[in-house]
Amino acid sequence: MSTPNEMLEQESGFYFNMKHFEDLVQAGEWDEVDKYLGGFTTVEDNRHSMKIFFEIRKQKYLEALDRHDRTKAVDILMKDLKVFEAYNQELFQELTMLLSLENFRQNEQLSQHGDTKSARTTMLMEVKELIKANPLIRDKLTFPTFNDSRLRALINQSLNWQHHLCKNPHPNPEIKTLFTDHSCAAPTNEPRAPPPANAQLVGIDHQITNSERPMKKIKTSQVAEVYDIPKTVVRTLNQGSNVMSLDFHPIHTTILLVGTNVGDIGVWEVGSGERLTHKKFKVWDITTCSLPFQASLTNDATVSVNRCLWSPEGSILGVAFSKHLVQIYAFNLNEELRQHLEIDAHIGSVNDIAFSYPKKTLLIITCGDDKAIKVWDASTGQKQYTFEGHEAPVYSVCPHFNGSIHFFFSTSTDGKIKAWSYDGLRSRVAYEAPGHWCTTMTYSADGTRLFSCGTSKDGDSHLVEWNETGTIKQTYNGFRKHSLGVVQFDTTRNRFLVVGDEFQIKFWDMDNTDILTITDANGGLPVSSLIYVSFSYMFLAIQILSLYATLMSPCQAFPQLRFQKDGSLLAVTTSDNGIKILANADGQRVLRMLEVSHSVSKQSNSNVKAVVDSTRAADVKPRIPEETQRIRSWKLTEIVNVGHLKTLRLPDSTSAVSKVVRLIYTNSGCSLLALGSNAVHKLWQWPCDERNPSGKSTASVAPQLRQPPNGILMTNERSDNNPEEATACIALSKNDSYATSASGGKVSLLNMRTFKVITTFMPTPPAATSLAFHPEDNNMIAAGMEDSSILIYNIPIDEVKIKLKGHQKKITGLAFSPSLNVLVSAAADAQLCVWSIDSWEKKNSRFIQASAGCTSPLVGDIQIQFHSNQTHLLVVHERQIAIYNSKLDSLCWWSPKDTLSASVSSATFSCDSLLVYAAFVDGAVGIFEADSLRLHCQIAPSAYISSGSAYPIVIAAHPSEPNQIALGMSNGAIHVVEPLDGDSR
């Protein structure tokens, strides 16, 4: 335990006692270590602090594992280490996987980890260096010195205060000792003296020393360094028109969405400075729009973007326009934006748009000049709710949730703030916003603090924090008077607030109402306030301001700004229709890495002529062309000869040859993972060099077959009964770090970096026959079993969360849809079942319909895969291919016939879901248009294999190249197939 001395050090934050800190670490008093550090810094203060806390908590975690105290280790992981997941998810997953090891030193990176004493000593040496480098602690490592008069001043203040509290204060008190509190004696009959509120005790001089004088203001550059605020301009992007709204992608955090005053939207890759796509405003289907909207376009065709933003998972984006419309696009990295929904949402301007997830269903919230708030289904576009109650145009919405209760705030242009819940269409509470005009609201990242920022019609801006009771907790200072427009703000890292005002970007610490620091981003920011030349012009300026406030759109604000998710980047609009990207040290490091990657990729594509739609701006370089162009990549309707196709048989020098039963690309597109019927895994990785600068798989460059250093191949346990016929299954985590796999025995957890089997779980019988990672948690998997059940399994704690029953035969396919919030299962009983991810209850089921002319029912393995829209489902049986909707209605189907009459062995969507690739047991490959399953092209086996009777058992589609497939063959070979350069993009 800490002594009073150490407690004073901790609470005052003036002196960091390194000796005391070392003693706590060596004694393993981890809670005291954490508490003592907390008196000087927090995890999020800077990178040094984060590293210090991480190393200490990691050591605490490893010691619990070393004691085989699994319960304590899980507790430390979820309470102490969970905070670091937001900064390095991959590292957190590595730590989680240590729970599955008998000895964490089996992990290659921890193999040299010593015993407890030596590990603490080693860790302490590193942490001490970090403490000495930490700007928040390094100046507190020596005991502070005080001037001689300082102690006297402190005693004087204490005694003056004690005398002030006396019930019977004497004008000339007598102080005899400092060991007891002072108190004047009871009065006699003489008149009582008045309390000396500001008097000083006799005999003690009150001298103001240097240490008591107000501290000099810290330079803003020093503040930025200490707090790690993004202030360095690292990119300037030219959008070409005035930017009205910005939003960073929640997953791909260097991708920036922008909307402009002429209705255009653009998507930028900040790392390379490249604009990925540019969409000019147009109405997709004018016939479905209301007559008032059609009339408004006829009178004035000018349309502006009021707000654009990404959905929480980044799969779609929403755009709110100044006239009636909301447009929703589907987004997939390296692909063109795809039109998803167009909604005639409000009469007049749609002022704001937001996404919400009540009951795990993605909803779109909009508000507008018609004083209404409307809620729409993000999948279908159907209106779910209408909220009315505002007496002025609704300016903004802010969704939130508290546990299972979902609600949202709305603000209107008369300064009213209302809160609404989905279980009642009436406002729950109503507040008054400071300024009584346009206000936006947002929560801190952890959802515990609520802020609002807005401007009055007189141009006075207000930034405040709210209590839960609906009262203002604190008001932040530092705004210039008479701003033009409505200032916008953002928050990051549960700590900082930022506002664009007065040609500058202003930052606040959430816990301090005074400005923390300011930057002008090297100049060029939009005008946000009036500059008065002299007092004589003030009256005129106020009149102009009042007229401007009346005429301007309340949605217009200068400048617009948005933090990236982790706060290392900040996007700010400029006065010349551009965007400046500001970065801190971490942001600059990330962008430098992306620069290198982009330069390599650009070099590889230098000889490829870009095909650009004539309607697009000249500087637009779309990564993937339009849908029709992609399908034209396979120009021939039939490919028979080797010369009409680009193919590559992957090299394999191993003696372990067996038919390929499972084949998947890694999510990065740089590797292929195969599982043979002999339960052996093989991984091919493409080199990143001059011939293949992107490092992605290609039929033009041979990959390398990765061999583990010890020569032991990753091999699954096998069943004793006819192992060659066991149903194999495999699933890959989203970050490519881990895979789960089974070949009739226990399920293996594979480390894709070290190419080793980490552990095995789920003893047989029954055996796992299908596997899928949970879309929101890599620690959870769904495992379809040989006995027709489905297990929802937590890997780190080796626990079955729930067992699902609904099929009669073995499970052959599993597919998650985060958008629908469901798991779909398929089984050898030819039945599809839909399960809720929340409750794990069965929502729907249907037996697969046999195609016309088929006399016997369908039996056997069923493969399933979701379309990229997460609503349509590809269902594959040896006798038919079909597309189903979310209600399990069959939309279209195809069955083997004519020149493709053999049984289907495998089928998959292309990465953009525009094509369906199917393999057949006679060696042929069919390419179908996904919307109709019309046969577009067929490839004869003679085009990619020289001779023999081998055929593809499994087919895999590249995750980002829609025209590349890989075929896993019955003879153990793997072929990568692409159209010729002349036929490709």
SETOR-979955 format. One record per residue (C-alpha): x, y, z. Coordinates in steps of 0.5 Angstrom, whole numbers, padded with zeros to 4 digits, always signed. Layout:
XYZ/...
//
This chain:
+0000+0000+0000/+0002+0007-0001/+0004+0011+0005/+0002+0019+0006/+0008+0021+0002/+0006+0017-0004/-0001+0019-0004/+0001+0026-0004/+0005+0025-0010/+0000+0021-0014/-0006+0026-0012/-0002+0033-0013/+0002+0030-0019/+0008+0034-0018/+0013+0029-0016/+0014+0022-0019/+0018+0018-0014/+0021+0013-0019/+0024+0009-0013/+0017+0008-0010/+0014+0006-0017/+0020+0001-0018/+0018-0002-0011/+0011-0003-0013/+0013-0006-0020/+0018-0011-0017/+0012-0013-0012/+0007-0014-0017/+0002-0009-0014/-0001-0008-0021/-0007-0004-0018/-0003+0000-0014/+0002+0001-0020/-0004+0003-0025/-0007+0008-0019/+0000+0011-0018/+0001+0012-0026/-0006+0015-0026/-0004+0021-0022/+0000+0023-0027/-0002+0021-0034/-0008+0017-0037/-0008+0012-0043/-0010+0017-0048/-0005+0022-0047/+0000+0021-0051/+0004+0015-0055/+0009+0014-0049/+0003+0014-0044/-0001+0009-0048/+0006+0004-0049/+0007+0005-0041/+0000+0003-0039/+0000-0003-0044/+0007-0006-0042/+0005-0006-0035/-0002-0009-0036/+0001-0014-0041/+0006-0016-0036/+0000-0017-0031/-0004-0021-0036/+0002-0026-0038/+0003-0027-0030/-0004-0029-0029/-0003-0034-0035/+0003-0037-0032/-0001-0038-0026/-0006-0042-0030/-0011-0037-0027/-0016-0037-0033/-0021-0033-0030/-0017-0027-0028/-0013-0027-0034/-0020-0026-0038/-0022-0021-0033/-0015-0017-0034/-0016-0018-0042/-0023-0015-0042/-0022-0010-0036/-0015-0007-0037/-0013-0009-0044/-0019-0008-0048/-0018-0001-0049/-0012-0002-0053/-0017-0006-0058/-0019+0001-0061/-0012+0003-0063/-0009-0004-0065/-0014-0010-0066/-0009-0015-0069/-0005-0014-0063/-0011-0015-0058/-0013-0021-0062/-0006-0024-0061/-0007-0023-0054/-0014-0026-0054/-0011-0032-0057/-0006-0033-0052/-0012-0036-0047/-0012-0042-0052/-0005-0044-0051/-0003-0049-0045/+0004-0044-0044/+0004-0037-0047/+0011-0038-0049/+0009-0043-0055/+0007-0036-0058/+0014-0035-0062/+0014-0028-0060/+0014-0030-0053/+0018-0036-0053/+0024-0032-0050/+0019-0029-0044/+0023-0031-0037/+0020-0032-0031/+0016-0027-0027/+0022-0024-0023/+0026-0023-0030/+0020-0021-0034/+0019-0016-0029/+0026-0013-0029/+0026-0013-0037/+0019-0010-0037/+0021-0004-0032/+0027-0002-0036/+0023-0001-0042/+0018+0003-0038/+0023+0007-0034/+0026+0010-0041/+0019+0011-0043/+0017+0015-0037/+0024+0019-0038/+0021+0021-0045/+0014+0022-0043/+0013+0030-0043/+0008+0029-0038/+0012+0026-0033/+0020+0027-0035/+0020+0034-0031/+0017+0031-0025/+0023+0026-0024/+0026+0030-0019/+0023+0033-0012/+0021+0040-0014/+0025+0046-0010/+0021+0051-0007/+0024+0058-0005/+0025+0059+0003/+0019+0064+0003/+0014+0059+0000/+0013+0055+0006/+0012+0061+0010/+0006+0063+0005/+0003+0057+0005/+0003+0057+0013/+0000+0064+0013/-0005+0062+0008/-0007+0056+0012/-0008+0060+0019/-0011+0066+0016/-0017+0061+0013/-0017+0058+0020/-0018+0065+0023/-0023+0067+0018/-0027+0061+0021/-0027+0062+0028/-0033+0063+0032/-0030+0069+0036/-0025+0072+0032/-0020+0077+0035/-0017+0083+0032/-0010+0081+0034/-0010+0073+0035/-0004+0069+0039/-0001+0063+0035/+0002+0059+0040/+0003+0052+0036/+0002+0049+0029/+0001+0042+0032/-0006+0044+0033/-0012+0048+0029/-0012+0055+0031/-0018+0058+0035/-0019+0064+0038/-0022+0064+0046/-0029+0066+0048/-0030+0073+0048/-0031+0077+0055/-0036+0083+0056/-0032+0087+0051/-0035+0089+0044/-0034+0084+0039/-0029+0085+0033/-0031+0085+0026/-0029+0078+0022/-0022+0080+0019/-0024+0077+0012/-0018+0079+0009/-0014+0080+0015/-0007+0077+0016/-0004+0074+0022/+0001+0078+0026/+0008+0076+0025/+0007+0073+0019/+0009+0076+0012/+0005+0075+0006/+0010+0075+0000/+0009+0073-0007/+0014+0069-0009/+0016+0067-0016/+0012+0060-0015/+0006+0064-0014/+0006+0068-0020/+0001+0066-0025/+0004+0061-0030/+0006+0063-0037/+0002+0061-0042/+0004+0055-0046/+0006+0056-0053/+0001+0052-0057/+0006+0048-0061/+0008+0045-0054/+0001+0044-0053/+0000+0040-0059/+0006+0036-0058/+0004+0034-0051/-0003+0033-0053/-0002+0030-0060/-0007+0034-0063/-0007+0034-0071/-0004+0041-0073/+0001+0039-0079/-0002+0040-0086/+0000+0034-0090/-0005+0034-0096/-0009+0039-0100/-0014+0036-0104/-0018+0040-0109/-0025+0038-0110/-0027+0044-0115/-0033+0046-0111/-0035+0049-0104/-0035+0043-0100/-0041+0043-0095/-0040+0036-0091/-0034+0031-0090/-0034+0024-0086/-0028+0019-0085/-0030+0012-0087/-0030+0008-0080/-0026+0002-0082/-0022+0005-0088/-0020+0011-0084/-0016+0014-0089/-0022+0015-0094/-0026+0021-0094/-0033+0022-0096/-0034+0030-0099/-0041+0033-0101/-0041+0040-0105/-0045+0046-0106/-0047+0044-0113/-0050+0037-0111/-0043+0033-0112/-0040+0028-0108/-0033+0025-0108/-0029+0019-0105/-0022+0021-0103/-0016+0016-0101/-0012+0021-0097/-0006+0017-0096/-0005+0018-0104/-0009+0024-0105/-0013+0021-0110/-0020+0022-0112/-0023+0015-0112/-0030+0017-0115/-0034+0023-0117/-0041+0023-0117/-0045+0029-0120/-0052+0030-0118/-0058+0027-0122/-0064+0024-0120/-0064+0017-0121/-0072+0016-0123/-0076+0022-0123/-0082+0018-0124/-0082+0016-0117/-0081+0023-0114/-0087+0028-0112/-0090+0033-0116/-0087+0039-0111/-0080+0036-0112/-0081+0036-0120/-0084+0043-0120/-0078+0045-0115/-0073+0043-0120/-0076+0046-0126/-0076+0053-0123/-0069+0052-0120/-0065+0046-0122/-0059+0048-0117/-0058+0043-0111/-0053+0043-0106/-0051+0037-0101/-0053+0039-0094/-0050+0033-0090/-0046+0026-0093/-0044+0021-0088/-0042+0013-0088/-0046+0008-0084/-0043+0005-0078/-0040-0001-0081/-0038+0003-0087/-0042-0001-0092/-0047+0004-0095/-0046+0012-0095/-0052+0017-0094/-0053+0024-0098/-0058+0029-0096/-0060+0034-0101/-0062+0041-0101/-0069+0039-0104/-0073+0033-0102/-0068+0028-0104/-0064+0023-0100/-0059+0018-0104/-0056+0012-0101/-0050+0009-0104/-0047+0002-0103/-0040+0002-0102/-0034-0003-0103/-0027-0002-0103/-0024-0001-0110/-0031-0001-0113/-0035+0004-0116/-0041+0007-0112/-0047+0003-0113/-0054+0006-0113/-0058+0003-0107/-0064+0007-0105/-0067+0014-0107/-0072+0017-0102/-0076+0023-0103/-0076+0024-0096/-0078+0032-0094/-0082+0038-0097/-0076+0043-0098/-0069+0042-0096/-0067+0035-0092/-0062+0038-0087/-0059+0032-0084/-0058+0025-0084/-0056+0020-0079/-0056+0012-0078/-0058+0008-0072/-0059+0001-0070/-0065+0000-0066/-0066-0008-0065/-0060-0009-0069/-0064-0006-0076/-0060-0001-0079/-0065+0005-0080/-0064+0012-0083/-0066+0018-0080/-0067+0025-0084/-0070+0031-0082/-0072+0037-0086/-0075+0044-0087/-0082+0041-0087/-0081+0041-0079/-0081+0033-0079/-0077+0027-0077/-0077+0021-0081/-0074+0014-0080/-0073+0009-0086/-0071+0002-0087/-0064+0002-0090/-0065-0004-0094/-0072-0003-0097/-0073+0005-0096/-0079+0004-0093/-0081+0009-0088/-0082+0006-0081/-0083+0012-0077/-0085+0020-0077/-0084+0024-0071/-0087+0031-0071/-0087+0037-0066/-0082+0042-0068/-0085+0049-0070/-0079+0051-0074/-0075+0047-0079/-0071+0041-0076/-0064+0043-0077/-0060+0036-0074/-0061+0030-0071/-0056+0026-0066/-0058+0018-0065/-0055+0015-0059/-0057+0009-0054/-0057+0007-0047/-0056+0000-0046/-0062-0003-0050/-0066+0004-0050/-0065+0007-0057/-0067+0014-0058/-0064+0021-0061/-0064+0028-0060/-0067+0033-0066/-0065+0041-0066/-0069+0046-0070/-0068+0053-0072/-0072+0056-0067/-0067+0053-0062/-0071+0048-0059/-0068+0041-0057/-0072+0035-0057/-0071+0028-0055/-0075+0022-0058/-0075+0014-0057/-0078+0009-0062/-0083+0006-0057/-0087+0013-0058/-0088+0018-0063/-0088+0024-0058/-0082+0028-0055/-0080+0025-0049/-0076+0032-0047/-0075+0039-0049/-0069+0044-0048/-0067+0051-0050/-0060+0051-0054/-0056+0057-0053/-0057+0062-0058/-0064+0060-0060/-0062+0058-0067/-0058+0053-0071/-0055+0048-0067/-0051+0041-0068/-0050+0036-0062/-0046+0030-0061/-0043+0025-0056/-0036+0023-0054/-0034+0017-0057/-0035+0013-0051/-0042+0015-0051/-0042+0018-0044/-0042+0026-0045/-0046+0030-0049/-0044+0037-0053/-0048+0042-0057/-0045+0047-0062/-0049+0053-0065/-0049+0060-0067/-0055+0065-0066/-0058+0070-0071/-0053+0075-0069/-0047+0071-0070/-0045+0069-0063/-0043+0062-0062/-0044+0057-0057/-0040+0051-0055/-0043+0047-0049/-0043+0040-0045/-0050+0038-0042/-0052+0034-0036/-0056+0028-0036/-0062+0033-0033/-0062+0037-0039/-0058+0043-0036/-0052+0046-0039/-0046+0043-0035/-0040+0048-0038/-0040+0053-0043/-0033+0053-0047/-0030+0060-0048/-0026+0063-0054/-0031+0065-0060/-0031+0071-0064/-0037+0075-0064/-0041+0076-0070/-0039+0070-0074/-0042+0069-0081/-0046+0062-0082/-0046+0057-0077/-0040+0054-0074/-0039+0046-0074/-0035+0042-0069/-0033+0035-0068/-0030+0031-0062/-0025+0025-0061/-0021+0021-0057/-0026+0022-0051/-0022+0028-0050/-0022+0034-0055/-0027+0039-0058/-0025+0042-0065/-0029+0048-0068/-0028+0052-0074/-0028+0060-0073/-0025+0066-0074/-0020+0064-0080/-0018+0059-0075/-0019+0052-0072/-0019+0052-0065/-0018+0046-0060/-0021+0045-0053/-0020+0040-0048/-0027+0037-0046/-0025+0038-0038/-0023+0045-0039/-0027+0051-0042/-0021+0055-0044/-0018+0054-0051/-0013+0049-0051/-0009+0051-0058/-0011+0054-0064/-0008+0053-0071/-0009+0057-0078/-0007+0051-0082/-0002+0055-0086/-0008+0060-0088/-0013+0059-0093/-0019+0057-0089/-0026+0060-0090/-0028+0067-0087/-0032+0066-0081/-0033+0073-0078/-0034+0080-0080/-0027+0084-0079/-0029+0091-0077/-0025+0097-0080/-0027+0102-0075/-0032+0103-0070/-0036+0108-0074/-0038+0102-0079/-0040+0097-0073/-0047+0099-0074/-0047+0098-0082/-0043+0091-0080/-0049+0089-0076/-0054+0091-0081/-0051+0087-0086/-0050+0081-0081/-0057+0081-0080/-0059+0081-0087/-0054+0076-0089/-0057+0071-0083/-0064+0072-0086/-0062+0070-0093/-0057+0065-0092/-0058+0057-0091/-0058+0055-0084/-0054+0049-0086/-0048+0053-0089/-0042+0054-0084/-0035+0056-0085/-0030+0052-0085/-0033+0045-0085/-0028+0040-0081/-0028+0032-0079/-0024+0028-0075/-0021+0021-0077/-0024+0016-0072/-0017+0015-0068/-0016+0023-0068/-0010+0023-0072/-0012+0026-0078/-0017+0032-0079/-0020+0034-0085/-0022+0042-0086/-0025+0046-0092/-0021+0052-0095/-0024+0058-0098/-0021+0056-0105/-0026+0049-0106/-0021+0045-0103/-0019+0041-0097/-0013+0041-0092/-0011+0034-0088/-0008+0036-0082/-0004+0030-0078/-0001+0029-0071/+0006+0024-0071/+0002+0018-0072/-0002+0021-0077/+0004+0023-0081/+0007+0016-0080/+0001+0012-0083/+0001+0017-0089/+0008+0016-0091/+0007+0008-0091/+0001+0009-0095/+0005+0014-0100/+0010+0008-0101/+0005+0003-0102/+0001+0008-0107/+0008+0010-0111/+0009+0002-0112/+0002+0001-0114/+0002+0007-0119/+0009+0004-0122/+0005-0002-0123/-0001+0001-0127/+0003+0006-0131/+0002+0002-0137/-0005+0001-0137/-0009+0006-0140/-0015+0009-0136/-0022+0008-0139/-0026+0014-0136/-0033+0016-0137/-0034+0022-0141/-0039+0025-0136/-0033+0025-0131/-0029+0030-0129/-0022+0029-0132/-0018+0028-0126/-0022+0022-0124/-0019+0016-0124/-0024+0010-0122/-0021+0004-0119/-0026-0001-0122/-0030+0001-0128/-0037+0001-0129/-0041-0006-0129/-0042-0006-0137/-0035-0006-0137/-0033-0011-0132/-0037-0016-0136/-0034-0014-0142/-0028-0017-0139/-0030-0024-0141/-0031-0022-0149/-0032-0029-0151/-0038-0033-0150/-0034-0039-0151/-0026-0040-0149/-0023-0047-0151/-0016-0046-0153/-0010-0044-0148/-0008-0038-0152/-0015-0035-0150/-0014-0035-0143/-0009-0033-0138/-0007-0039-0133/-0002-0041-0128/-0001-0047-0124/+0001-0046-0117/+0008-0049-0116/+0008-0055-0111/+0014-0058-0109/+0011-0062-0103/+0010-0070-0103/+0003-0069-0100/-0001-0069-0106/-0009-0070-0105/-0015-0067-0108/-0016-0060-0106/-0023-0060-0102/-0023-0052-0100/-0020-0046-0103/-0020-0039-0100/-0016-0032-0102/-0014-0028-0096/-0018-0022-0095/-0012-0018-0098/-0012-0021-0104/-0004-0023-0104/-0005-0031-0102/-0009-0037-0103/-0010-0042-0098/-0012-0049-0100/-0014-0055-0095/-0013-0062-0098/-0017-0068-0097/-0011-0071-0093/-0012-0065-0088/-0006-0061-0090/-0006-0054-0091/-0002-0050-0096/-0001-0043-0097/+0002-0039-0103/+0004-0032-0103/+0005-0027-0108/+0012-0023-0108/+0012-0016-0108/+0017-0014-0113/+0018-0010-0120/+0014-0015-0124/+0009-0015-0119/+0009-0008-0115/+0002-0009-0112/+0004-0016-0109/-0003-0019-0110/-0005-0025-0114/-0004-0025-0121/-0003-0031-0127/+0003-0027-0129/+0007-0028-0123/+0008-0035-0120/+0007-0034-0112/+0012-0038-0107/+0009-0044-0103/+0010-0042-0096/+0014-0047-0092/+0014-0047-0084/+0021-0046-0081/+0021-0053-0077/+0018-0057-0084/+0012-0059-0080/+0006-0057-0085/-0001-0055-0082/-0005-0061-0081/-0012-0062-0078/-0014-0068-0074/-0017-0073-0078/-0023-0078-0076/-0021-0086-0076/-0027-0088-0081/-0025-0086-0088/-0021-0080-0087/-0021-0078-0095/-0029-0078-0095/-0029-0073-0089/-0033-0066-0090/-0027-0061-0089/-0029-0054-0088/-0025-0048-0087/-0026-0040-0085/-0021-0034-0085/-0021-0028-0080/-0023-0021-0083/-0016-0019-0081/-0012-0025-0084/-0009-0027-0078/-0012-0033-0076/-0016-0039-0079/-0021-0044-0077/-0021-0051-0080/-0023-0058-0079/-0022-0065-0083/-0027-0070-0079/-0023-0069-0073/-0022-0063-0068/-0023-0056-0070/-0016-0053-0071/-0014-0046-0070/-0009-0043-0075/-0004-0038-0074/-0003-0035-0081/+0003-0031-0079/+0007-0037-0076/+0004-0042-0080/+0003-0046-0074/-0003-0050-0071/-0004-0046-0064/-0009-0051-0061/-0015-0055-0063/-0022-0056-0060/-0029-0059-0060/-0027-0066-0060/-0031-0071-0064/-0036-0074-0065/-0040-0070-0068/-0035-0067-0073/-0035-0060-0075/-0038-0059-0083/-0038-0052-0084/-0035-0046-0080/-0036-0038-0080/-0033-0033-0076/-0038-0028-0073/-0038-0021-0077/-0037-0017-0071/-0032-0021-0066/-0027-0026-0069/-0027-0029-0062/-0033-0032-0064/-0035-0037-0069/-0041-0041-0072/-0040-0049-0073/-0044-0053-0077/-0044-0060-0074/-0045-0067-0077/-0051-0068-0073/-0055-0063-0076/-0054-0058-0070/-0050-0051-0070/-0046-0049-0065/-0044-0041-0063/-0037-0042-0060/-0033-0037-0056/-0026-0039-0058/-0021-0036-0052/-0026-0039-0047/-0027-0045-0050/-0034-0045-0049/-0041-0046-0053/-0045-0040-0052/-0051-0044-0055/-0053-0050-0059/-0058-0049-0065/-0063-0054-0068/-0067-0054-0074/-0064-0058-0079/-0065-0066-0080/-0058-0067-0084/-0051-0065-0083/-0050-0057-0084/-0046-0056-0091/-0046-0048-0091/-0046-0042-0086/-0047-0035-0088/-0047-0028-0084/-0051-0022-0086/-0049-0016-0082/-0054-0012-0085/-0060-0017-0084/-0057-0019-0077/-0058-0026-0079/-0054-0032-0080/-0057-0037-0085/-0055-0044-0085/-0056-0050-0091/-0056-0057-0090/-0056-0064-0093/-0063-0064-0092/-0064-0058-0098/-0067-0054-0092/-0065-0046-0091/-0066-0043-0084/-0065-0036-0082/-0063-0035-0075/-0063-0028-0071/-0056-0026-0069/-0059-0023-0063/-0063-0028-0060/-0061-0034-0064/-0068-0036-0065/-0070-0039-0072/-0074-0033-0076/-0075-0037-0082/-0074-0043-0086/-0075-0046-0093/-0073-0052-0097/-0070-0051-0103/-0074-0052-0109/-0072-0056-0115/-0072-0053-0122/-0078-0055-0127/-0077-0062-0130/-0074-0064-0124/-0078-0070-0122/-0074-0072-0115/-0073-0068-0109/-0066-0064-0108/-0061-0068-0103/-0054-0067-0102/-0049-0061-0100/-0052-0054-0101/-0047-0048-0101/-0049-0041-0100/-0046-0034-0100/-0049-0027-0099/-0049-0022-0105/-0045-0016-0103/-0051-0012-0102/-0052-0017-0096/-0059-0019-0098/-0059-0023-0104/-0056-0031-0103/-0053-0035-0108/-0055-0042-0107/-0051-0048-0110/-0053-0055-0111/-0050-0060-0116/-0057-0060-0120/-0058-0052-0120/-0056-0045-0118/-0061-0040-0115/-0061-0033-0112/-0066-0032-0106/-0068-0026-0103/-0068-0024-0095/-0075-0028-0095/-0072-0034-0098/-0076-0033-0104/-0073-0036-0111/-0071-0030-0115/-0068-0034-0121/-0065-0041-0122/-0061-0044-0127/-0060-0052-0128/-0054-0056-0132/-0056-0057-0139/-0054-0056-0147/-0046-0055-0147/-0046-0055-0139/-0050-0061-0137/-0045-0064-0132/-0046-0063-0125/-0044-0057-0121/-0038-0058-0116/-0038-0051-0114/-0040-0044-0115/-0038-0037-0112/-0040-0029-0113/-0035-0025-0116/-0032-0020-0111/-0037-0014-0114/-0043-0019-0114/-0044-0018-0122/-0042-0025-0124/-0043-0032-0121/-0037-0037-0123/-0039-0044-0123/-0035-0050-0124/-0037-0057-0126/-0035-0064-0125/-0033-0065-0133/-0028-0059-0132/-0032-0054-0135/-0033-0047-0132/-0039-0042-0133/-0039-0035-0132/-0046-0032-0131/-0049-0025-0130/-0051-0025-0123/-0058-0021-0124/-0061-0026-0128/-0056-0032-0128/-0056-0032-0136/-0050-0035-0138/-0045-0030-0141/-0038-0035-0142/-0036-0042-0141/-0029-0044-0141/-0027-0051-0143/-0022-0055-0139/-0018-0055-0145/-0017-0048-0144/-0013-0049-0137/-0011-0056-0137/-0007-0060-0142/-0009-0067-0141/-0012-0072-0136/-0019-0072-0133/-0018-0068-0127/-0024-0063-0125/-0025-0057-0121/-0028-0059-0114/-0028-0052-0111/-0028-0045-0114/-0025-0038-0111/-0026-0031-0113/-0021-0026-0112/-0023-0021-0106/-0022-0015-0110/-0021-0017-0118/-0027-0019-0120/-0024-0022-0126/-0020-0027-0123/-0021-0034-0120/-0018-0040-0117/-0019-0047-0118/-0018-0053-0114/-0017-0059-0117/-0019-0066-0116/-0011-0068-0118/-0009-0063-0112/-0007-0058-0117/-0009-0050-0117/-0010-0046-0123/-0011-0038-0123/-0015-0036-0129/-0016-0029-0132/-0018-0026-0138/-0012-0024-0143/-0010-0017-0142/-0013-0015-0149/-0020-0017-0145/-0019-0015-0138/-0019-0008-0136/
//
